[in-house]
Amino acid sequence: MALTVVSDTGRVWRLTERIGNGSEGVVYAVDDARPLVAKLVPDPPTPAAYRRRIARLVRQRREPRTVRLLADTPVRIAWPLTAVRTDGPPDGAAVDGYLMADLRRDHHPFAHLLTPAARRIALPQATWATTLAAARSLARLVADLHAAGYVVGDLKPDNLWVDGQGRVAIADVDSWQFTDAGELFPGRMGTPGYTAPERIGAQPGTPPDCAADDFVLAVLVHQLLTDGLHPFAGHPGDGGAYLSYDDNVLHGRCRLLDRASVVLPRSAPPVDVLPRRLRELFLAAFGGVRPSACEWAEALAAEAAPNRLRGCAVDTRHVHTVERPWCPWCDVAEVGGGERTAAAPGAAGRAAAWPT
């Protein structure tokens, strides 16, 4: 039997294949002339509060601050369009959710841009200039959300999408933190490896803030510009056991902060793939006063200028900062990482499903 959902006004949609699932929700394709998907949340902590949250987000689509956010083409936010419930028996078993734009129409999962193996399959024309554009686009998106009064709270690759020009889009709006009519709807989710240090181990329900997003933004920008390398990756330099990214975050184990604090494989991109100005921002983000998303967007825009980029004479896929006297990606390829100068088979990356 086909799964159907119904809105408060009685309109019915038929759901087709299941295209993604995560820690909280399940995403289905929708049988509709428009590119839509439906996110259903089978077991929210407080169903009534979740329904109220979705209703407020749907209403906020008409507010000037949100209208401005949604004015871009292609769409960069999969905003809740209408609240729906599964059209089930009247025994309390119906599942709540909402319809939103299907970002698969114009975008790839963000992870497809992070590593050379995935890029070769999904985005073969992408270069370091593309990842730089994506970093700038992501920073601008987060800056715009903060300016409009929204806190993402659970910023992570699985909620992000990117197109071939490096334009970034975001989903899972229902987990954001926002205020409506004086009522705070706190951020509800968090992900290991993409959590600011002050929120690691925080009590459930502790509201995030823009500074927490700014920390994770810096993590994602670092990954974009270093072939997916997490800035807190590596085994402890003192010989201790590696536990997790979060453990490294809490103990300040980061190559940029202290080269001796972690041990990384030889294939890791060198630190100087990053322009000096960006390295300074990373140092501040991970060990000082965090730059805002707006500061990141401005700095990344400056580094994306044509006079700041240099192509490789050996491999046209290699682009790097003019501050580097020779191609760092050729160096990485020589030790078995990154894009090889000759075509080589590689993992295709994750399928283009909808992460939740």
C-alpha positions in Angstrom: 0.0 0.0 0.0 1.4 3.4 -1.0 2.2 5.8 1.8 0.3 9.1 1.7 0.4 12.3 3.6 -2.2 15.0 4.2 -1.9 18.7 5.0 -4.1 20.6 7.5 -6.2 21.8 4.5 -6.9 18.2 3.4 -4.6 18.0 0.4 -3.1 14.6 -0.1 0.2 13.6 -1.6 1.5 10.1 -2.5 5.0 9.3 -1.4 7.1 7.1 -3.6 10.6 5.8 -2.8 12.4 6.2 0.4 15.5 8.3 -0.4 17.2 9.0 2.9 17.2 8.6 6.6 19.1 9.8 9.6 19.1 9.9 13.4 15.6 11.5 13.5 13.8 11.6 10.2 13.1 9.7 7.0 12.9 11.4 3.6 10.6 10.3 0.7 10.2 11.4 -2.8 6.8 12.9 -3.5 4.6 12.2 -6.5 4.0 15.8 -7.6 4.7 18.0 -10.7 7.0 20.1 -8.5 10.4 18.8 -7.3 9.4 18.0 -3.7 10.3 15.6 -0.9 8.7 14.8 2.4 10.5 14.5 5.7 8.7 12.4 8.3 9.8 12.3 12.0 8.4 9.1 13.5 9.3 9.7 17.1 10.1 13.4 18.1 10.7 13.8 21.8 7.5 15.9 22.2 5.1 15.5 19.2 3.0 18.5 20.0 6.0 20.8 20.3 7.4 19.4 17.0 4.1 20.2 15.3 4.1 23.7 16.7 7.7 24.2 15.5 6.9 23.1 11.9 3.8 25.3 11.9 5.8 28.3 12.9 8.5 27.7 10.3 5.8 27.3 7.6 4.3 30.6 8.7 7.7 32.3 8.7 8.1 31.7 5.0 6.0 34.9 4.5 8.1 37.0 6.8 10.5 39.5 5.1 13.6 38.0 6.7 12.8 34.6 5.4 11.5 35.8 2.0 15.0 37.3 1.4 16.7 34.1 2.4 14.5 32.1 -0.1 14.9 34.5 -3.0 17.9 32.8 -4.6 18.0 30.6 -7.7 18.8 27.8 -7.4 17.1 27.4 -4.1 19.7 27.3 -1.2 17.4 26.4 1.7 14.9 23.4 1.8 12.4 25.4 3.8 9.3 23.6 5.2 6.5 24.4 2.7 3.6 22.8 4.5 3.1 20.5 7.5 1.8 17.0 6.7 0.8 13.9 8.6 0.7 10.3 7.3 -2.8 9.4 6.3 -3.1 6.5 8.8 -5.7 5.0 11.1 -7.3 7.2 13.8 -5.4 5.5 16.6 -2.7 8.1 17.2 -0.2 6.3 14.9 0.1 9.1 12.3 3.6 10.5 11.7 4.3 14.2 11.5 6.5 15.9 9.0 6.6 18.5 6.2 7.2 19.0 2.5 10.2 20.8 1.1 12.1 21.4 -2.1 14.0 18.5 -3.5 17.6 19.7 -3.5 18.7 16.8 -5.7 17.3 18.6 -8.7 20.3 21.1 -8.8 22.8 19.8 -6.2 24.9 16.9 -5.1 25.4 15.7 -1.5 28.1 17.9 0.0 30.3 14.9 0.6 30.8 14.5 -3.1 33.0 17.6 -3.1 35.0 16.8 0.0 37.3 14.0 -1.3 39.1 13.5 -4.6 37.7 10.0 -5.0 34.1 11.3 -4.8 34.8 14.3 -7.0 36.2 12.2 -9.8 32.8 10.4 -10.1 30.2 13.1 -9.2 32.0 16.4 -10.0 34.8 15.6 -12.4 35.3 19.3 -13.4 35.7 20.5 -9.8 39.0 21.9 -8.7 40.4 23.6 -5.6 38.8 26.8 -7.0 35.4 25.0 -6.8 36.0 24.0 -3.2 37.1 27.6 -2.4 33.8 28.8 -4.0 31.8 26.3 -1.9 33.6 27.5 1.3 32.7 31.1 0.4 29.1 30.1 -0.4 28.7 28.2 2.8 30.1 31.0 4.9 27.8 33.5 3.2 24.8 31.2 3.8 25.6 30.9 7.5 26.1 34.6 7.7 22.8 35.3 6.1 21.0 32.9 8.5 22.6 34.5 11.5 21.6 38.0 10.3 18.0 36.7 10.0 18.0 35.4 13.5 18.5 31.7 12.8 21.1 29.4 14.4 21.7 26.1 12.6 22.9 24.2 15.7 23.6 21.0 13.7 25.8 22.2 10.9 27.3 19.2 9.2 28.0 17.6 5.8 24.9 15.4 5.9 22.7 18.5 5.9 24.5 20.3 3.1 24.3 20.2 -0.7 26.5 21.7 -3.4 26.3 22.2 -7.2 29.0 22.1 -9.8 29.8 25.8 -9.4 30.3 25.5 -5.6 26.9 26.9 -4.6 25.9 25.4 -1.3 22.3 24.6 -0.1 21.1 23.4 3.3 18.3 21.1 4.6 16.9 20.0 8.0 15.6 23.5 8.8 13.3 21.8 11.4 16.3 21.4 13.8 17.3 25.1 13.7 17.0 27.5 16.6 14.8 30.5 16.1 12.4 32.8 17.9 8.8 33.4 16.8 6.4 35.8 18.5 8.7 35.9 21.5 8.9 32.1 21.9 12.3 30.4 21.6 12.4 27.2 19.7 15.8 25.9 20.7 18.2 23.9 18.5 17.6 20.2 19.1 20.4 18.3 17.5 24.1 17.8 17.5 26.7 15.6 15.7 30.0 14.2 16.9 32.9 15.8 15.1 30.8 18.9 14.2 30.2 20.3 17.7 31.8 23.4 19.3 34.0 22.6 22.3 31.6 24.4 24.7 28.7 22.2 23.6 30.5 18.8 23.8 28.9 17.1 26.8 26.4 19.9 27.3 23.1 19.1 28.9 20.4 18.1 26.4 18.4 21.1 25.5 21.2 23.6 26.0 20.6 26.2 23.3 23.4 26.7 20.8 24.4 30.2 19.6 26.0 31.7 16.5 29.5 31.2 17.9 28.9 27.4 18.0 27.9 27.6 14.3 31.1 29.7 13.6 33.3 26.9 15.1 31.7 24.2 12.9 31.8 26.5 9.9 35.6 26.7 10.3 35.8 22.9 10.5 33.9 22.6 7.2 35.9 25.2 5.5 39.1 23.4 6.5 37.7 20.1 5.1 36.7 21.8 1.8 40.2 23.2 1.3 42.2 20.2 2.4 40.6 17.2 0.6 38.2 16.4 3.4 40.8 16.5 6.2 39.2 17.3 9.6 41.2 20.0 11.4 41.2 17.8 14.6 42.1 14.6 12.8 45.1 12.6 13.8 46.4 10.3 16.5 47.6 12.1 19.7 51.2 13.1 19.3 52.0 11.9 22.9 51.3 8.3 21.9 48.0 8.1 23.5 45.0 6.3 22.0 42.9 8.1 19.5 39.3 8.3 20.8 37.4 10.8 18.6 37.4 14.1 16.9 35.6 15.5 19.9 38.2 14.3 22.3 40.9 15.9 20.1 38.8 19.2 20.1 38.6 19.2 23.9 42.3 18.6 24.3 43.3 21.1 21.5 44.9 18.4 19.3 45.1 20.2 16.0 47.9 20.5 13.5 47.3 24.2 13.0 47.5 24.9 16.7 50.4 22.6 17.5 52.1 20.5 14.9 53.4 18.1 17.5 49.9 17.5 19.0 48.8 15.0 16.3 50.3 12.5 13.9 48.9 12.4 10.4 49.6 10.2 7.4 52.2 11.5 4.8 49.3 11.8 2.3 47.6 14.6 4.3 47.7 17.9 2.4 50.4 20.2 3.7 49.4 23.2 5.9 50.5 25.6 3.3 47.8 24.6 0.8 45.9 27.2 2.9 46.7 30.9 2.3 48.3 32.7 5.2 45.2 34.9 5.8 43.0 31.8 6.1 45.5 30.1 8.4 45.2 33.1 10.7 41.4 32.7 10.7 41.7 29.0 11.5 44.0 29.8 14.4 41.5 32.2 15.8 38.5 29.9 15.2 40.1 27.0 17.0 42.2 28.7 19.7 41.1 32.3 20.1 38.3 34.7 19.3 36.2 33.0 16.6 35.8 34.9 13.3 32.1 35.3 12.3 30.6 33.7 9.2 30.6 37.1 7.6 34.4 37.5 8.2 34.9 34.1 6.7 32.9 35.0 3.6 34.9 38.1 3.0 38.2 36.4 3.5 37.3 33.5 1.2 36.0 35.9 -1.5 39.4 37.7 -1.5 41.3 34.4 -1.8 39.0 33.3 -4.8 40.0 36.3 -6.9 41.7 35.3 -10.1 45.0 36.9 -9.2 45.1 34.7 -6.0 44.9 31.4 -7.8 47.4 29.5 -9.9 47.1 26.5 -12.2 49.4 23.6 -12.3 51.6 23.1 -15.4 51.4 19.3 -15.0 47.7 18.7 -14.3 44.9 21.1 -15.3 42.8 19.7 -12.4 45.3 21.1 -9.9 44.7 24.7 -8.7 46.3 26.3 -5.7 47.0 29.6 -3.9 49.6 31.8 -5.5 51.4 31.8 -2.2 52.6 28.3 -2.9 55.7 28.3 -5.2 54.8 24.8 -6.7 51.8 22.6 -6.8 50.9 21.0 -3.5 48.5 18.6 -5.1 51.3 17.0 -7.2 53.2 16.5 -3.9 50.2 14.9 -2.3 49.7 12.6 -5.3 53.3 11.4 -5.2 52.7 10.0 -1.7 49.4 8.3 -2.6 46.8 10.8 -1.8 44.6 13.4 -3.6 44.1 13.6 -7.4 46.7 11.6 -9.3 48.1 13.1 -12.4 47.0 10.0 -14.4 43.4 8.8 -14.2 43.1 6.2 -11.5 40.1 4.2 -10.2 38.7 5.3 -7.0 35.7 5.0 -4.7 32.6 6.7 -6.0 31.6 8.2 -2.7 28.1 8.0 -1.3 25.1 7.6 -3.5 23.1 10.7 -4.2 20.5 10.1 -1.6 19.0 12.7 0.7 20.9 12.9 4.0 18.9 13.7 7.1 
